[in-house]
Amino acid sequence: MRMRFSFRDWRVAQIAYPWLVMIFTASAVQAQFADCQPVTPNFSVFLSEPAYTTGTFQDQKQLQQFLERLQFELDQEHDARWVKSPSTDVRFVMCFHRAPRLDGQEFVPSVIETMHTRRVLLEIWGNLEAEDGGKKITARMNYLLVPLKFAANRNERVPPALQRLVYSDPGTASKPDFVELIARPLDIDAFVAAAFGFKLLRERQWDIAHQNLCRAATLLKSIQERSPRGRTGEDIQALRTFVVESAGLAIKNAGVDPKYKKPGLLSLYKPNEPCHGEE
């Protein structure tokens, strides 16, 4: 027989048995946050299940088809939009049954440390809404830059690691498409390049770190030109300032690194104008 609990029962349990409520809540959160396997030894971007309103997808199968299409689109169309080498390939990974909350509370320091060690650059999730029979769609997307979150957990000065953007399609003659809505702008490329460049900077790969950081600066500028409001705009500005500063740091570090072949590519740049001609 299935047992049912009222709100009053739940409040009584919270007062009388707080430890039991904590266990129950933690188990519920964990059940929605399954582990996801990166593509080793490559770098990975996790595409996690978004939350969605009634009418967005008919069932779980349609949600999985959305993730499969998004992964294919990003792997096929976006693979060359950041700078890589044969040893720094980036792969997009579908994470079924992994549904972070919008505030990202599941990403505690131990989770971030594991992701960082396994070379996960970015995790993407959010909330999808469909109205008017699916003709009007809205996506509120979260982008967690794992290397920046890892640094923040160590009290380093970094911009917000969790970036948020909103996309909306009011409807046209053809039915709007969530994959087109999310993947066609180069926003994902911007966040991949930023996380990738910062990670490579830490791995002392100065040339390719510099190129990705400057590429991120260019793409983030495109986001700024859409004039995002409030905190979103402030966070994008902070991230763009940071990647330009980090590009300058790559130039400085290469100049004093005895293992860096001189004169190298970075000799063409000045630390105070690290992305000159590329922004």
C-alpha positions in Angstrom: 0.0 0.0 0.0 1.3 3.5 -0.9 1.6 5.8 2.0 0.7 9.5 1.7 2.0 12.4 3.8 0.4 15.8 4.3 2.3 19.0 4.7 1.5 18.9 8.4 3.1 15.4 8.7 6.3 16.8 6.9 6.5 19.8 9.3 6.2 17.5 12.3 8.9 15.3 11.0 11.2 18.3 10.4 10.8 19.3 14.1 10.8 15.8 15.7 13.3 14.1 13.4 15.5 16.6 11.6 18.2 14.0 11.0 15.8 11.8 9.2 14.6 14.7 7.0 18.2 15.5 6.1 18.9 11.9 5.0 15.7 11.8 3.0 16.4 15.2 1.3 20.0 14.2 0.5 18.9 10.9 -1.0 16.3 12.7 -3.2 18.9 15.2 -4.4 21.5 12.4 -5.0 18.9 10.4 -7.0 18.6 13.3 -9.5 22.4 13.8 -9.8 23.9 10.7 -11.2 27.5 10.4 -12.0 28.6 11.2 -15.5 31.7 9.6 -17.2 34.0 12.0 -19.1 35.8 11.0 -22.3 39.3 10.3 -21.1 42.0 11.4 -21.8 40.3 14.2 -23.6 38.7 17.3 -22.0 34.9 17.0 -21.5 31.8 19.2 -21.5 28.8 17.7 -19.6 25.3 18.2 -21.1 23.0 17.5 -18.1 19.2 17.0 -18.2 17.4 20.3 -17.9 14.2 20.8 -15.9 11.2 21.5 -18.2 7.6 22.5 -18.0 4.6 20.4 -19.0 4.2 20.4 -22.8 7.9 20.9 -23.5 8.5 17.2 -23.9 6.0 14.4 -24.1 8.1 12.0 -22.1 11.7 11.1 -21.0 12.4 9.7 -24.4 11.9 13.1 -26.1 14.1 14.7 -23.5 16.9 12.2 -24.3 16.4 12.9 -28.0 16.9 16.6 -27.3 20.2 15.9 -25.5 21.3 13.6 -28.3 20.6 16.2 -30.9 22.3 18.9 -28.9 25.4 16.8 -28.4 25.6 16.0 -32.1 25.1 19.7 -33.1 27.9 20.8 -30.7 30.3 18.0 -31.6 29.8 18.5 -35.3 29.4 22.2 -35.7 31.3 23.8 -32.8 34.4 21.6 -32.6 36.7 24.1 -34.4 35.5 27.3 -32.7 38.2 27.2 -30.0 41.9 26.5 -30.4 43.1 23.0 -29.8 46.0 20.6 -30.5 46.1 16.8 -31.0 46.5 16.4 -27.3 43.8 18.8 -26.2 40.6 17.5 -27.8 37.3 18.5 -26.3 34.3 16.2 -26.3 30.6 16.8 -25.4 29.1 14.2 -23.1 25.4 13.5 -22.6 24.6 13.0 -18.9 21.3 11.2 -18.6 19.7 11.2 -15.1 21.9 14.0 -14.0 19.7 17.0 -13.3 21.3 19.7 -11.1 19.1 22.2 -9.4 19.1 25.7 -10.9 21.2 27.1 -8.0 23.8 24.4 -8.5 23.8 23.3 -4.9 25.0 19.8 -5.8 28.4 21.1 -6.9 30.1 20.9 -3.5 33.9 21.2 -3.3 34.4 17.4 -3.4 32.3 17.1 -6.6 34.2 20.0 -8.3 37.6 18.5 -7.3 36.6 15.2 -8.9 35.4 16.9 -12.1 38.5 19.1 -12.3 40.8 16.1 -11.9 38.9 14.3 -14.6 39.4 17.3 -17.0 35.7 18.4 -17.1 35.7 22.0 -18.4 32.1 22.9 -18.3 28.7 21.6 -17.2 25.5 22.9 -18.9 22.0 22.6 -17.6 18.9 24.8 -17.1 15.2 25.1 -17.5 13.2 24.8 -20.7 9.7 26.2 -21.1 7.2 25.9 -24.0 4.0 28.0 -24.3 1.2 28.3 -26.9 1.4 24.7 -28.0 5.2 24.8 -28.2 5.3 27.8 -30.6 6.9 30.1 -28.0 9.9 28.7 -26.1 12.3 30.0 -23.5 15.5 28.5 -22.2 17.2 29.6 -19.0 20.7 28.0 -19.1 23.4 27.6 -16.6 27.1 27.3 -17.5 29.4 26.1 -14.7 33.1 26.8 -15.6 34.7 24.0 -13.6 38.3 25.3 -13.5 37.1 28.6 -12.2 35.0 27.0 -9.5 37.9 24.8 -8.5 40.0 28.0 -8.1 37.2 29.8 -6.2 37.0 26.9 -3.7 40.7 27.6 -3.0 40.0 31.3 -2.3 41.6 32.5 -5.5 40.4 35.7 -7.1 38.2 34.6 -10.0 34.9 35.9 -11.6 31.6 34.0 -10.9 32.1 30.4 -12.2 28.4 29.9 -12.7 27.2 32.0 -15.6 23.5 32.3 -16.6 21.9 33.3 -19.9 18.2 33.4 -21.1 17.2 32.6 -24.6 13.7 33.2 -26.0 12.0 32.5 -29.3 8.5 34.1 -29.6 7.6 31.8 -32.5 7.7 32.0 -36.2 6.0 30.3 -39.2 8.0 27.1 -38.3 8.0 25.5 -34.9 10.8 26.8 -32.7 13.6 24.4 -31.8 15.4 24.3 -28.4 18.6 22.9 -30.0 18.7 25.8 -32.5 17.9 28.3 -29.7 20.7 27.1 -27.4 23.4 26.0 -29.9 23.3 28.5 -32.7 24.7 31.4 -30.7 28.4 31.1 -29.9 27.8 31.4 -26.2 28.8 27.8 -25.4 31.9 28.3 -27.4 32.7 31.4 -25.3 32.5 29.5 -22.0 34.4 26.4 -23.4 37.2 28.7 -24.6 37.3 30.5 -21.3 37.4 27.4 -19.1 39.8 25.6 -21.6 42.2 28.6 -21.7 42.3 28.9 -17.9 42.8 25.1 -17.4 45.6 25.1 -20.0 47.2 28.2 -18.3 47.4 26.1 -15.1 49.0 23.3 -17.1 51.6 25.7 -18.4 50.6 25.3 -22.1 51.1 29.0 -22.7 50.5 29.4 -26.4 47.3 27.5 -26.7 46.1 28.9 -23.3 46.6 32.4 -24.7 44.8 31.7 -27.9 41.8 30.3 -26.2 41.6 33.1 -23.6 41.7 35.7 -26.4 39.1 33.7 -28.4 36.9 33.7 -25.3 37.3 37.5 -25.0 36.0 37.9 -28.5 33.0 35.6 -28.1 32.1 37.2 -24.7 32.1 40.6 -26.3 29.4 39.3 -28.7 27.3 38.3 -25.7 27.8 41.8 -24.2 26.6 43.3 -27.4 23.2 41.7 -26.8 23.0 43.9 -23.7 22.2 41.3 -21.0 20.6 43.0 -18.0 21.5 43.1 -14.4 23.7 40.6 -12.8 24.1 38.6 -16.0 25.7 41.5 -17.7 28.0 42.2 -14.7 29.1 38.5 -14.6 29.9 38.4 -18.3 31.9 41.6 -18.0 33.8 40.2 -15.0 34.6 37.0 -17.0 35.7 38.9 -20.0 38.1 41.1 -18.0 39.5 38.0 -16.3 40.2 36.1 -19.5 42.1 39.1 -21.0 44.1 39.4 -17.8 44.8 35.7 -17.9 46.0 36.0 -21.5 48.5 38.6 -20.4 49.6 36.3 -17.6 50.3 33.6 -20.2 52.6 36.0 -22.1 54.4 36.9 -18.9 54.8 33.3 -17.7 56.1 32.2 -21.1 58.7 34.9 -21.0 60.3 33.5 -17.8 59.6 29.8 -18.4 63.0 28.1 -19.1 61.1 25.3 -20.9 59.3 27.6 -23.3 61.0 27.7 -26.7 62.0 31.3 -27.4 61.2 33.3 -29.4 57.8 31.7 -29.5 54.4 32.8 -30.8 53.8 34.9 -27.7 56.8 37.1 -28.4 54.4 38.9 -30.9 52.2 40.1 -28.0 52.6 42.6 -25.2 51.3 41.6 -21.7 49.4 44.9 -21.4 47.7 44.3 -24.8 47.5 40.5 -24.7 44.6 40.1 -27.2 45.5 43.0 -29.5 43.9 42.5 -32.9 41.8 39.5 -31.7 39.1 41.1 -29.6 
